[in-house]
Every structure is written in structure tokens, then in C-alpha cells.
Amino acid sequence: MTGLLVSGIIIALIAIEIAVFGIIGAAIGVFLTIIGVFITAILGISLMRTQMLALLASGAITRPPHEIMPKVLCITIGGICLLIPGYASDAFGILCFIPGVEHILGRLLFQCFPAARAQNFAFSYANMHRPEHPEHPEHDQNQAASDMIIDGEAEHIDENEKYDKNNP
């Protein structure tokens, strides 16, 4: 049943794109309509690039995923919608870059993912350096990595000896 619903939505979106493309093509001409598609694709790439770089420059990588992912999703989906040829998807893509609307759309898009509803992420920058046991400050989360045992073979190679990698 879900597959049928998704197929119906995709067919409806394609029909809307074709209808809007036809209306705009009749109003401004085919040549300008096609040039407009290329311009919105270039606009989508540049907006996505500048917004993502601005997000990284603002230090967003240090925030927990549930705080930053709605904005990243909105920027990514907005850029992809601007890349898709058609003016209906371009309208939604532009909405994704308007500051007030971006926040609302980002939260709605983020809630589409089941894991996002819990907002109980195991990793966040805030708890990365926090000791696991306050009474034992030497035992923290990084201690688990040093408890690993790696099994393998090693061979000592003297630096003074000439060693040929092709001839063992």
C-alpha cells in the first residue's frame, strides 16, 4: 500500500511540474523557459555551497545533531529541488532558503526520519570530554579505545640496512 501511495505522489508531482512548465513556457517562450531551468540549477548549486560553508564557518559542527540537522536537511533538499528541472520544485527549493520558512521546513523535514523523533543521540560534542565515572576522573570515554587489543604480526626493519620492498 505504501508503494502505491509513493507512486501516486510521484506521478502527481510530475504532472504538476509538466503543467507549470507548460504555463511558463507559453507565457515567456520556450527558449527563456529552458534558460530559466539552467539558471535555477546554477542558483541551487551556489546557494547550497554558500549556505553549507557558512554553516561550517559558524561552528555548527560542535552542536548536537538534533540542533543542526534540520538546517542541513533544508539546505540540501532546497538545493536538490533547485537542481531538478521544473518550476514547481524550484518554488519549493527557494522556500527552503528563506530564513523564517527554512526553520519551519527544516523541523518538518527532520521529523520525517524516525530516529530524529527521539532526539536521544548517543553522541554530542558536549558529552565527548565528560568523564564517565565522576569518582574516577582518569576513566573516561576515551579509555575504552585504549583497552582495545590489536592482534597482528610485525617485522623490525633496520634503518641502516638497505631494504628493497620488491625483494623480501
DRENTIGU-855971 format. One record per residue: residue number from 1; residue in one letter; chain; z, x, y of N, C-alpha, C in turn. Coordinates in pm, whole numbers. Example, Ala and Ser with C-alpha at 12.3 -4.5 7.8 and 13.67 -1.06 7.14 Angstrom:
! residues 2
+-----+---+---+--------+--------+--------+--------+--------+--------+--------+--------+--------+
:   k : r : c :   n.zz :   n.xx :   n.yy :  ca.zz :  ca.xx :  ca.yy :   c.zz :   c.xx :   c.yy :
+-----+---+---+--------+--------+--------+--------+--------+--------+--------+--------+--------+
:   1 : A : A :    780 :   1319 :   -569 :    780 :   1230 :   -450 :    780 :   1320 :   -330 :
:   2 : S : A :    708 :   1285 :   -225 :    714 :   1367 :   -106 :    787 :   1290 :      3 :
+-----+---+---+--------+--------+--------+--------+--------+--------+--------+--------+--------+
END
This chain:
! residues 168
+-----+---+---+--------+--------+--------+--------+--------+--------+--------+--------+--------+
:   k : r : c :   n.zz :   n.xx :   n.yy :  ca.zz :  ca.xx :  ca.yy :   c.zz :   c.xx :   c.yy :
+-----+---+---+--------+--------+--------+--------+--------+--------+--------+--------+--------+
:   1 : M : A :      0 :     83 :   -120 :      0 :      0 :      0 :      0 :     87 :    126 :
:   2 : T : A :     74 :    199 :    122 :     80 :    288 :    238 :    -56 :    349 :    265 :
:   3 : G : A :   -128 :    387 :    159 :   -262 :    443 :    174 :   -357 :    346 :    240 :
:   4 : L : A :   -345 :    218 :    205 :   -430 :    116 :    266 :   -397 :     99 :    414 :
:   5 : L : A :   -270 :    105 :    447 :   -228 :     93 :    586 :   -278 :    212 :    669 :
:   6 : V : A :   -264 :    331 :    614 :   -311 :    452 :    684 :   -463 :    447 :    701 :
:   7 : S : A :   -535 :    404 :    598 :   -681 :    392 :    608 :   -721 :    291 :    715 :
:   8 : G : A :   -650 :    180 :    722 :   -677 :     80 :    824 :   -653 :    131 :    964 :
:   9 : I : A :   -546 :    207 :    981 :   -516 :    264 :   1113 :   -623 :    365 :   1154 :
:  10 : I : A :   -666 :    449 :   1060 :   -770 :    547 :   1090 :   -901 :    479 :   1127 :
:  11 : I : A :   -938 :    376 :   1054 :  -1061 :    303 :   1084 :  -1051 :    236 :   1221 :
:  12 : A : A :   -935 :    179 :   1253 :   -916 :    116 :   1384 :   -925 :    220 :   1497 :
:  13 : L : A :   -866 :    338 :   1477 :   -873 :    443 :   1579 :  -1016 :    492 :   1598 :
:  14 : I : A :  -1092 :    505 :   1492 :  -1233 :    546 :   1503 :  -1312 :    440 :   1577 :
:  15 : A : A :  -1287 :    313 :   1547 :  -1358 :    205 :   1616 :  -1325 :    204 :   1765 :
:  16 : I : A :  -1200 :    228 :   1800 :  -1160 :    234 :   1941 :  -1229 :    351 :   2010 :
:  17 : E : A :  -1232 :    467 :   1945 :  -1298 :    585 :   2002 :  -1446 :    559 :   2028 :
:  18 : I : A :  -1513 :    498 :   1932 :  -1656 :    469 :   1947 :  -1679 :    370 :   2060 :
:  19 : A : A :  -1596 :    266 :   2067 :  -1612 :    165 :   2173 :  -1591 :    227 :   2312 :
:  20 : V : A :  -1484 :    305 :   2328 :  -1457 :    368 :   2458 :  -1566 :    470 :   2492 :
:  21 : F : A :  -1611 :    544 :   2393 :  -1719 :    642 :   2415 :  -1845 :    570 :   2462 :
:  22 : G : A :  -1876 :    456 :   2402 :  -1994 :    378 :   2443 :  -1981 :    323 :   2584 :
:  23 : I : A :  -1863 :    274 :   2618 :  -1840 :    218 :   2752 :  -1854 :    328 :   2858 :
:  24 : I : A :  -1794 :    443 :   2834 :  -1802 :    552 :   2931 :  -1944 :    608 :   2936 :
:  25 : G : A :  -2010 :    618 :   2821 :  -2148 :    666 :   2817 :  -2241 :    575 :   2895 :
:  26 : A : A :  -2220 :    445 :   2887 :  -2303 :    351 :   2963 :  -2273 :    358 :   3112 :
:  27 : A : A :  -2150 :    390 :   3147 :  -2112 :    392 :   3289 :  -2157 :    520 :   3359 :
:  28 : I : A :  -2142 :    636 :   3296 :  -2173 :    761 :   3367 :  -2292 :    836 :   3307 :
:  29 : G : A :  -2344 :    792 :   3197 :  -2457 :    859 :   3134 :  -2413 :    943 :   3016 :
:  30 : V : A :  -2509 :    964 :   2925 :  -2478 :   1036 :   2801 :  -2447 :   1183 :   2829 :
:  31 : F : A :  -2526 :   1247 :   2916 :  -2508 :   1388 :   2943 :  -2370 :   1417 :   3001 :
:  32 : L : A :  -2328 :   1339 :   3101 :  -2196 :   1359 :   3160 :  -2083 :   1324 :   3063 :
:  33 : T : A :  -2108 :   1229 :   2975 :  -2008 :   1193 :   2875 :  -1985 :   1309 :   2778 :
:  34 : I : A :  -2092 :   1372 :   2735 :  -2080 :   1485 :   2642 :  -2016 :   1605 :   2712 :
:  35 : I : A :  -2053 :   1630 :   2836 :  -1990 :   1740 :   2912 :  -1840 :   1711 :   2929 :
:  36 : G : A :  -1804 :   1586 :   2952 :  -1664 :   1548 :   2965 :  -1584 :   1577 :   2838 :
:  37 : V : A :  -1646 :   1558 :   2724 :  -1579 :   1588 :   2596 :  -1546 :   1736 :   2587 :
:  38 : F : A :  -1642 :   1821 :   2627 :  -1617 :   1966 :   2623 :  -1512 :   2008 :   2726 :
:  39 : I : A :  -1515 :   1946 :   2842 :  -1417 :   1979 :   2946 :  -1276 :   1942 :   2900 :
:  40 : T : A :  -1260 :   1825 :   2839 :  -1126 :   1786 :   2792 :  -1079 :   1874 :   2677 :
:  41 : A : A :  -1172 :   1925 :   2595 :  -1132 :   2017 :   2488 :  -1082 :   2148 :   2547 :
:  42 : I : A :  -1151 :   2199 :   2647 :  -1107 :   2322 :   2713 :   -974 :   2298 :   2784 :
:  43 : L : A :   -960 :   2184 :   2848 :   -834 :   2148 :   2914 :   -719 :   2140 :   2813 :
:  44 : G : A :   -745 :   2085 :   2695 :   -643 :   2074 :   2592 :   -595 :   2209 :   2544 :
:  45 : I : A :   -690 :   2300 :   2522 :   -652 :   2434 :   2477 :   -571 :   2506 :   2583 :
:  46 : S : A :   -616 :   2500 :   2708 :   -545 :   2572 :   2813 :   -408 :   2510 :   2842 :
:  47 : L : A :   -398 :   2378 :   2841 :   -267 :   2314 :   2862 :   -170 :   2348 :   2750 :
:  48 : M : A :   -219 :   2344 :   2627 :   -132 :   2375 :   2513 :    -84 :   2520 :   2523 :
:  49 : R : A :   -174 :   2610 :   2557 :   -138 :   2751 :   2567 :    -36 :   2776 :   2678 :
:  50 : T : A :    -62 :   2724 :   2797 :     29 :   2749 :   2909 :    165 :   2682 :   2888 :
:  51 : Q : A :    166 :   2562 :   2832 :    293 :   2493 :   2808 :    376 :   2565 :   2702 :
:  52 : M : A :    312 :   2612 :   2595 :    386 :   2684 :   2491 :    439 :   2817 :   2544 :
:  53 : L : A :    359 :   2889 :   2623 :    406 :   3015 :   2679 :    521 :   2992 :   2777 :
:  54 : A : A :    512 :   2885 :   2856 :    621 :   2853 :   2949 :    748 :   2816 :   2872 :
:  55 : L : A :    731 :   2748 :   2761 :    845 :   2711 :   2678 :    912 :   2834 :   2619 :
:  56 : L : A :    833 :   2929 :   2572 :    889 :   3053 :   2519 :    954 :   3136 :   2629 :
:  57 : A : A :    893 :   3138 :   2747 :    948 :   3216 :   2858 :   1080 :   3158 :   2908 :
:  58 : S : A :   1100 :   3028 :   2889 :   1224 :   2965 :   2935 :   1341 :   2990 :   2839 :
:  59 : G : A :   1317 :   3059 :   2730 :   1424 :   3089 :   2635 :   1449 :   2977 :   2537 :
:  60 : A : A :   1349 :   2894 :   2512 :   1365 :   2780 :   2423 :   1392 :   2822 :   2280 :
:  61 : I : A :   1355 :   2942 :   2244 :   1373 :   2988 :   2106 :   1522 :   3000 :   2071 :
:  62 : T : A :   1607 :   3009 :   2171 :   1751 :   3023 :   2145 :   1820 :   2889 :   2125 :
:  63 : R : A :   1751 :   2778 :   2152 :   1811 :   2646 :   2136 :   1793 :   2594 :   1994 :
:  64 : P : A :   1879 :   2504 :   1950 :   1867 :   2448 :   1815 :   1736 :   2370 :   1800 :
:  65 : P : A :   1685 :   2359 :   1678 :   1557 :   2293 :   1655 :   1550 :   2149 :   1703 :
:  66 : H : A :   1657 :   2072 :   1688 :   1650 :   1932 :   1729 :   1641 :   1915 :   1880 :
:  67 : E : A :   1668 :   2020 :   1956 :   1652 :   2013 :   2101 :   1512 :   2052 :   2145 :
:  68 : I : A :   1449 :   2144 :   2078 :   1322 :   2198 :   2123 :   1201 :   2137 :   2053 :
:  69 : M : A :   1218 :   2090 :   1930 :   1103 :   2040 :   1854 :   1035 :   1917 :   1914 :
:  70 : P : A :   1106 :   1824 :   1978 :   1033 :   1713 :   2040 :    931 :   1760 :   2144 :
:  71 : K : A :    968 :   1858 :   2223 :    876 :   1910 :   2325 :    760 :   1984 :   2259 :
:  72 : V : A :    789 :   2064 :   2156 :    683 :   2136 :   2086 :    587 :   2039 :   2019 :
:  73 : L : A :    639 :   1934 :   1956 :    554 :   1833 :   1893 :    465 :   1764 :   1994 :
:  74 : C : A :    522 :   1729 :   2107 :    445 :   1659 :   2209 :    334 :   1748 :   2264 :
:  75 : I : A :    364 :   1874 :   2288 :    262 :   1967 :   2338 :    153 :   1987 :   2233 :
:  76 : T : A :    191 :   2005 :   2108 :     93 :   2028 :   2002 :      5 :   1906 :   1979 :
:  77 : I : A :     65 :   1790 :   1967 :    -13 :   1668 :   1942 :    -98 :   1634 :   2064 :
:  78 : G : A :    -45 :   1656 :   2184 :   -123 :   1632 :   2305 :   -244 :   1724 :   2311 :
:  79 : G : A :   -227 :   1850 :   2276 :   -340 :   1944 :   2275 :   -443 :   1908 :   2171 :
:  80 : I : A :   -398 :   1866 :   2054 :   -491 :   1827 :   1947 :   -568 :   1702 :   1987 :
:  81 : C : A :   -499 :   1607 :   2049 :   -567 :   1485 :   2094 :   -672 :   1515 :   2201 :
:  82 : L : A :   -647 :   1613 :   2286 :   -747 :   1652 :   2385 :   -863 :   1726 :   2321 :
:  83 : L : A :   -840 :   1790 :   2208 :   -948 :   1859 :   2137 :  -1039 :   1762 :   2062 :
:  84 : I : A :   -985 :   1651 :   2017 :  -1064 :   1554 :   1941 :  -1167 :   1491 :   2035 :
:  85 : P : A :  -1294 :   1488 :   1994 :  -1395 :   1427 :   2082 :  -1374 :   1277 :   2093 :
:  86 : G : A :  -1353 :   1230 :   2210 :  -1332 :   1089 :   2237 :  -1237 :   1072 :   2353 :
:  87 : Y : A :  -1257 :    966 :   2427 :  -1177 :    948 :   2548 :  -1047 :    871 :   2525 :
:  88 : A : A :  -1037 :    793 :   2419 :   -912 :    723 :   2389 :   -805 :    824 :   2345 :
:  89 : S : A :   -844 :    919 :   2260 :   -748 :   1021 :   2219 :   -716 :   1114 :   2335 :
:  90 : D : A :   -812 :   1135 :   2426 :   -786 :   1216 :   2545 :   -681 :   1151 :   2634 :
:  91 : A : A :   -684 :   1020 :   2645 :   -585 :    949 :   2726 :   -444 :    969 :   2668 :
:  92 : F : A :   -432 :    960 :   2536 :   -301 :    983 :   2474 :   -260 :   1130 :   2490 :
:  93 : G : A :   -357 :   1221 :   2477 :   -327 :   1363 :   2494 :   -276 :   1395 :   2634 :
:  94 : I : A :   -334 :   1334 :   2734 :   -288 :   1356 :   2872 :   -148 :   1298 :   2892 :
:  95 : L : A :   -121 :   1184 :   2829 :     14 :   1127 :   2837 :    120 :   1223 :   2782 :
:  96 : C : A :     82 :   1299 :   2682 :    176 :   1393 :   2621 :    215 :   1508 :   2714 :
:  97 : F : A :    141 :   1528 :   2822 :    170 :   1637 :   2914 :    233 :   1590 :   3044 :
:  98 : I : A :    249 :   1460 :   3064 :    316 :   1408 :   3184 :    466 :   1421 :   3162 :
:  99 : P : A :    539 :   1489 :   3254 :    680 :   1523 :   3228 :    771 :   1408 :   3186 :
: 100 : G : A :    773 :   1295 :   3251 :    863 :   1186 :   3212 :    824 :   1124 :   3080 :
: 101 : V : A :    695 :   1103 :   3062 :    644 :   1041 :   2940 :    656 :   1137 :   2822 :
: 102 : E : A :    641 :   1266 :   2852 :    647 :   1369 :   2748 :    780 :   1366 :   2673 :
: 103 : H : A :    889 :   1348 :   2747 :   1021 :   1345 :   2685 :   1035 :   1226 :   2589 :
: 104 : I : A :    989 :   1110 :   2633 :    999 :    989 :   2550 :    909 :   1000 :   2427 :
: 105 : L : A :    783 :   1041 :   2449 :    691 :   1055 :   2336 :    738 :   1162 :   2239 :
: 106 : G : A :    793 :   1271 :   2292 :    843 :   1378 :   2205 :    953 :   1329 :   2114 :
: 107 : R : A :   1046 :   1252 :   2169 :   1155 :   1198 :   2085 :   1101 :   1101 :   1980 :
: 108 : L : A :   1005 :   1015 :   2021 :    947 :    921 :   1924 :    871 :    994 :   1814 :
: 109 : L : A :    794 :   1095 :   1851 :    720 :   1172 :   1750 :    815 :   1247 :   1658 :
: 110 : F : A :    922 :   1301 :   1714 :   1018 :   1377 :   1634 :   1089 :   1287 :   1534 :
: 111 : Q : A :   1114 :   1163 :   1571 :   1182 :   1069 :   1482 :   1092 :   1023 :   1367 :
: 112 : C : A :    962 :   1053 :   1373 :    871 :   1018 :   1263 :    896 :   1104 :   1140 :
: 113 : F : A :    965 :   1217 :   1158 :    995 :   1307 :   1046 :   1132 :   1273 :    990 :
: 114 : P : A :   1143 :   1245 :    861 :   1271 :   1204 :    803 :   1382 :   1307 :    820 :
: 115 : A : A :   1351 :   1434 :    813 :   1455 :   1537 :    827 :   1511 :   1541 :    968 :
: 116 : A : A :   1434 :   1495 :   1065 :   1478 :   1500 :   1204 :   1582 :   1393 :   1236 :
: 117 : R : A :   1585 :   1289 :   1157 :   1678 :   1179 :   1186 :   1823 :   1220 :   1169 :
: 118 : A : A :   1848 :   1311 :   1076 :   1985 :   1353 :   1051 :   2038 :   1444 :   1161 :
: 119 : Q : A :   1955 :   1527 :   1220 :   1992 :   1625 :   1321 :   2109 :   1712 :   1275 :
: 120 : N : A :   2113 :   1737 :   1145 :   2216 :   1822 :   1088 :   2147 :   1946 :   1032 :
: 121 : F : A :   2111 :   2037 :   1120 :   2036 :   2154 :   1079 :   2132 :   2264 :   1038 :
: 122 : A : A :   2095 :   2334 :    934 :   2180 :   2441 :    884 :   2178 :   2561 :    977 :
: 123 : F : A :   2068 :   2583 :   1046 :   2054 :   2700 :   1131 :   2053 :   2659 :   1277 :
: 124 : S : A :   2128 :   2728 :   1355 :   2115 :   2719 :   1501 :   2161 :   2852 :   1557 :
: 125 : Y : A :   2111 :   2886 :   1671 :   2144 :   3014 :   1732 :   2293 :   3022 :   1763 :
: 126 : A : A :   2354 :   2909 :   1794 :   2495 :   2907 :   1832 :   2586 :   2950 :   1717 :
: 127 : N : A :   2552 :   2913 :   1593 :   2641 :   2949 :   1483 :   2592 :   3071 :   1405 :
: 128 : M : A :   2492 :   3139 :   1455 :   2439 :   3253 :   1383 :   2538 :   3370 :   1383 :
: 129 : H : A :   2613 :   3390 :   1490 :   2705 :   3502 :   1500 :   2851 :   3461 :   1486 :
: 130 : R : A :   2875 :   3336 :   1451 :   3010 :   3287 :   1435 :   3065 :   3327 :   1299 :
: 131 : P : A :   3186 :   3380 :   1292 :   3243 :   3417 :   1162 :   3261 :   3293 :   1074 :
: 132 : E : A :   3239 :   3314 :    944 :   3253 :   3204 :    851 :   3400 :   3172 :    827 :
: 133 : H : A :   3483 :   3276 :    820 :   3626 :   3258 :    799 :   3699 :   3322 :    917 :
: 134 : P : A :   3763 :   3243 :   1003 :   3829 :   3300 :   1120 :   3942 :   3398 :   1085 :
: 135 : E : A :   4008 :   3379 :    970 :   4117 :   3469 :    935 :   4065 :   3605 :    886 :
: 136 : H : A :   3937 :   3611 :    848 :   3875 :   3736 :    806 :   3753 :   3762 :    894 :
: 137 : P : A :   3772 :   3822 :   1012 :   3658 :   3839 :   1102 :   3552 :   3934 :   1049 :
: 138 : E : A :   3589 :   4019 :    953 :   3488 :   4111 :    901 :   3390 :   4041 :    808 :
: 139 : H : A :   3426 :   3922 :    757 :   3338 :   3847 :    667 :   3266 :   3740 :    748 :
: 140 : D : A :   3141 :   3765 :    776 :   3064 :   3664 :    849 :   2940 :   3630 :    768 :
: 141 : Q : A :   2850 :   3554 :    828 :   2732 :   3510 :    756 :   2640 :   3626 :    721 :
: 142 : N : A :   2641 :   3731 :    798 :   2555 :   3845 :    769 :   2608 :   3925 :    650 :
: 143 : Q : A :   2733 :   3903 :    612 :   2792 :   3974 :    499 :   2721 :   3935 :    369 :
: 144 : A : A :   2675 :   3811 :    358 :   2609 :   3766 :    237 :   2482 :   3846 :    210 :
: 145 : A : A :   2415 :   3887 :    314 :   2293 :   3965 :    296 :   2325 :   4104 :    242 :
: 146 : S : A :   2439 :   4162 :    279 :   2472 :   4296 :    230 :   2528 :   4292 :     88 :
: 147 : D : A :   2562 :   4175 :     35 :   2612 :   4163 :   -101 :   2499 :   4156 :   -203 :
: 148 : M : A :   2374 :   4151 :   -158 :   2262 :   4139 :   -250 :   2241 :   4270 :   -325 :
: 149 : I : A :   2199 :   4258 :   -450 :   2168 :   4374 :   -532 :   2017 :   4375 :   -553 :
: 150 : I : A :   1957 :   4486 :   -520 :   1814 :   4501 :   -539 :   1794 :   4603 :   -650 :
: 151 : D : A :   1725 :   4562 :   -754 :   1703 :   4649 :   -869 :   1562 :   4704 :   -864 :
: 152 : G : A :   1548 :   4833 :   -888 :   1416 :   4893 :   -888 :   1424 :   5040 :   -924 :
: 153 : E : A :   1311 :   5105 :   -924 :   1304 :   5247 :   -956 :   1269 :   5324 :   -830 :
: 154 : A : A :   1321 :   5444 :   -821 :   1293 :   5530 :   -706 :   1258 :   5668 :   -756 :
: 155 : E : A :   1183 :   5740 :   -678 :   1146 :   5875 :   -713 :   1163 :   5960 :   -588 :
: 156 : H : A :   1232 :   6073 :   -604 :   1254 :   6161 :   -490 :   1133 :   6253 :   -474 :
: 157 : I : A :   1082 :   6261 :   -352 :    970 :   6348 :   -322 :   1018 :   6448 :   -217 :
: 158 : D : A :   1008 :   6574 :   -252 :   1049 :   6678 :   -160 :    946 :   6691 :    -48 :
: 159 : E : A :    994 :   6695 :     75 :    904 :   6703 :    189 :    830 :   6835 :    194 :
: 160 : N : A :    892 :   6941 :    143 :    829 :   7073 :    148 :    717 :   7088 :     46 :
: 161 : E : A :    723 :   7008 :    -62 :    620 :   7015 :   -164 :    496 :   6941 :   -119 :
: 162 : K : A :    383 :   6993 :   -156 :    258 :   6922 :   -126 :    244 :   6810 :   -228 :
: 163 : Y : A :    224 :   6691 :   -177 :    217 :   6575 :   -264 :     84 :   6505 :   -241 :
: 164 : D : A :     12 :   6483 :   -348 :   -115 :   6412 :   -340 :    -95 :   6273 :   -397 :
: 165 : K : A :   -120 :   6172 :   -317 :    -97 :   6034 :   -360 :   -191 :   5995 :   -474 :
: 166 : N : A :   -308 :   6056 :   -479 :   -406 :   6019 :   -582 :   -380 :   6091 :   -714 :
: 167 : N : A :   -303 :   6198 :   -713 :   -278 :   6276 :   -832 :   -129 :   6281 :   -859 :
: 168 : P : A :    -77 :   6199 :   -951 :     69 :   6193 :   -973 :    126 :   6314 :  -1042 :
+-----+---+---+--------+--------+--------+--------+--------+--------+--------+--------+--------+
END
